[in-house]
Amino acid sequence: MRNPCFPERMAQRLMDRLSFLLDRQHRFLFIGIILLVTTAVFTLSGETLERYRGIVYRAKEPKRFWWDIVFYFLASLFFIGLYLYENSN
């Protein structure tokens, strides 16, 4: 039985648009954008996730918090730069 709210043509268009993100050519851009958005969310919330330590709070450990933010930001720039480098040739 077909769902009248989500016709097949609409589903096909959605998958065509999402295939851009799943394409191998754009994987570094996708990772870079996710890391950049994650950096913004962590900065605004004042909490970061850190391996083996759990959540680091800006109020309790400001130095470690900002080092984590810098790491996420540099990682996002690295992946976006890698995408631009691969697609410039």
C-alpha positions in Angstrom: 0.0 0.0 0.0 1.4 3.4 -1.0 1.6 6.3 1.4 -0.4 9.2 0.0 1.7 11.7 1.9 5.0 10.6 0.4 4.6 9.6 -3.2 7.3 7.6 -5.0 8.4 10.5 -7.2 9.0 12.7 -4.2 11.0 9.9 -2.6 13.1 9.5 -5.8 13.8 13.3 -5.9 14.9 13.2 -2.3 17.2 10.2 -2.9 18.7 12.0 -5.9 19.5 15.0 -3.8 20.9 12.9 -0.9 23.1 11.0 -3.3 25.2 14.2 -3.6 26.2 13.7 0.0 26.9 10.0 -0.3 29.0 10.5 -3.4 32.7 9.5 -2.9 33.8 12.7 -4.5 32.2 14.9 -1.8 32.9 12.8 1.3 35.7 15.2 2.6 33.4 18.2 2.1 30.6 16.4 4.0 33.0 15.4 6.9 34.4 19.0 7.0 30.9 20.6 7.2 29.8 18.2 9.9 32.9 19.0 12.0 32.4 22.7 11.5 28.8 22.6 12.6 29.8 20.4 15.5 32.4 23.0 16.5 29.8 25.7 16.4 27.4 23.7 18.5 30.0 22.8 21.1 31.1 26.4 21.3 27.6 27.7 21.9 26.7 25.0 24.4 29.9 25.2 26.4 30.4 21.4 26.3 32.7 19.2 24.2 33.0 15.5 23.9 36.5 14.1 24.6 37.6 10.5 24.2 38.2 8.7 27.5 37.1 11.7 29.5 33.5 12.2 28.5 32.1 15.7 28.6 34.4 18.7 29.1 32.7 21.9 30.4 33.9 25.4 29.5 33.3 26.6 33.0 35.2 23.9 34.8 38.1 23.3 32.4 38.4 26.3 30.0 41.9 25.4 28.7 41.0 21.9 27.8 37.7 23.0 26.3 39.3 25.6 24.0 42.0 23.1 22.9 39.2 20.7 21.9 37.4 23.5 20.0 40.6 24.4 18.1 41.1 20.7 17.3 37.6 20.3 15.9 38.0 23.6 13.9 41.4 22.6 12.4 40.1 19.2 11.5 37.1 20.7 9.7 39.5 23.1 7.8 41.7 20.1 6.9 38.9 18.1 5.4 37.4 21.1 3.5 40.9 21.9 2.2 41.4 18.3 1.2 38.1 18.4 -0.7 39.2 21.6 -2.5 42.6 20.2 -3.3 41.2 17.0 -4.8 38.6 18.8 -6.9 41.0 21.5 -8.2 43.0 18.9 -10.3 
